[in-house]
Amino acid sequence: MASDNAQSDFEKRVGQALREQSEQLDAATRSRLSRARSAAVEELHDKRFPLRNRWLPLGAAAAAAAVMALLLAPNPPAPVPDGRTRIEPLEDLDIVLAEDSLELIEDWEFYRWLEDVQDVS
Amino acid sequence: MPGHGELTLPGAGLRRRVHGAEESLLHQAAQMERFLAGVERPAFCIARYSLRDEDEALDAVQDAMLKLVRRYSQRPAEEWPPLFYRILSNCVRDIQRRRVVRNRVIAWFGRSDAPGRERDIIGEAPDIREPGPEKQQQLDDAMCALQQAVENLPARQREAFLLRQMEGMDVAGTARAMGCSQGSVKTHYSRAIHTLRERLGEHW
């Protein structure tokens, strides 16, 4: 407050009138001031976390590219000429981890014998 | 340090720091919001007294807010008022300079086609924001006289007077906002009061 020196009545009256005037702005002006303030405070968020905002579009672009790659990827591999389907490494892992694999190991001799019989026939 | 048996997950410290930074940001944003909400109206009035145009005054306040946030938001909050008004003063001066250049350009091109120039009907139309004769009569004579007297003060006197009376800044804060010594502020303010008292004596 301008109280460094005692104010005269004139100064007090004038100051009071000016402060009241600033409180009686019309709604449109108050609204525009409020929007300006919000924009400035929003800038504060952008300023403090610039990387977060910068990486957002990049992350979205990468995700979109991954989706496009999946959609445009070639079909699953066709069977090889000998009639057996080539197994991809990931599918290998699934088979090994499946519960049936224990039975496969237990009956390993039987399946070897079956394969030999099929080859001969 | 975590005690025995307390499980510390990797990255927990980082998460705590990020959480702390976010809380600090929210606190600072709330503080800035409160500050700007408190100064926006007097700042607008001060800019309007200097520019005599509401749109340009709003532009000046908006620019000042953005510049304060971009450049000085890290400074202690008690430094914001003089910084903000210093920036606002510069924004007002920038607008006044642009206005001078624009008027010169318009005057230059206006002269070249003066003989066959068509009347600018839109430009000559009365400003609808200006109160008409009837409303003008209804306005408080004393307030009108005060506004005119303040508008007609020399720029530095007006700035010192408005910062002290409308914003309520002390001499030291006004000096920082105006970029001058406290003695200069006292001189500008004293002359402003003297002039206003002379011009408004019969009303106030």
Boltz contact constraints between the chains, C-beta under 6 A:
constraints:
  - contact:
      token1: [A, 1]
      token2: [B, 168]
      max_distance: 6.0
  - contact:
      token1: [A, 2]
      token2: [B, 164]
      max_distance: 6.0
  - contact:
      token1: [A, 4]
      token2: [B, 170]
      max_distance: 6.0
  - contact:
      token1: [A, 4]
      token2: [B, 171]
      max_distance: 6.0
  - contact:
      token1: [A, 10]
      token2: [B, 197]
      max_distance: 6.0
  - contact:
      token1: [A, 13]
      token2: [B, 204]
      max_distance: 6.0
  - contact:
      token1: [A, 15]
      token2: [B, 165]
      max_distance: 6.0
  - contact:
      token1: [A, 18]
      token2: [B, 165]
      max_distance: 6.0
  - contact:
      token1: [A, 18]
      token2: [B, 166]
      max_distance: 6.0
  - contact:
      token1: [A, 22]
      token2: [B, 41]
      max_distance: 6.0
  - contact:
      token1: [A, 22]
      token2: [B, 42]
      max_distance: 6.0
  - contact:
      token1: [A, 22]
      token2: [B, 45]
      max_distance: 6.0
  - contact:
      token1: [A, 25]
      token2: [B, 41]
      max_distance: 6.0
  - contact:
      token1: [A, 32]
      token2: [B, 58]
      max_distance: 6.0
  - contact:
      token1: [A, 33]
      token2: [B, 40]
      max_distance: 6.0
  - contact:
      token1: [A, 36]
      token2: [B, 62]
      max_distance: 6.0
  - contact:
      token1: [A, 36]
      token2: [B, 65]
      max_distance: 6.0
  - contact:
      token1: [A, 37]
      token2: [B, 36]
      max_distance: 6.0
  - contact:
      token1: [A, 37]
      token2: [B, 40]
      max_distance: 6.0
  - contact:
      token1: [A, 40]
      token2: [B, 65]
      max_distance: 6.0
  - contact:
      token1: [A, 40]
      token2: [B, 66]
      max_distance: 6.0
  - contact:
      token1: [A, 40]
      token2: [B, 69]
      max_distance: 6.0
  - contact:
      token1: [A, 41]
      token2: [B, 29]
      max_distance: 6.0
  - contact:
      token1: [A, 41]
      token2: [B, 32]
      max_distance: 6.0
  - contact:
      token1: [A, 41]
      token2: [B, 33]
      max_distance: 6.0
  - contact:
      token1: [A, 43]
      token2: [B, 69]
      max_distance: 6.0
  - contact:
      token1: [A, 44]
      token2: [B, 29]
      max_distance: 6.0
  - contact:
      token1: [A, 44]
      token2: [B, 32]
      max_distance: 6.0
  - contact:
      token1: [A, 44]
      token2: [B, 69]
      max_distance: 6.0
  - contact:
      token1: [A, 44]
      token2: [B, 73]
      max_distance: 6.0
  - contact:
      token1: [A, 48]
      token2: [B, 25]
      max_distance: 6.0
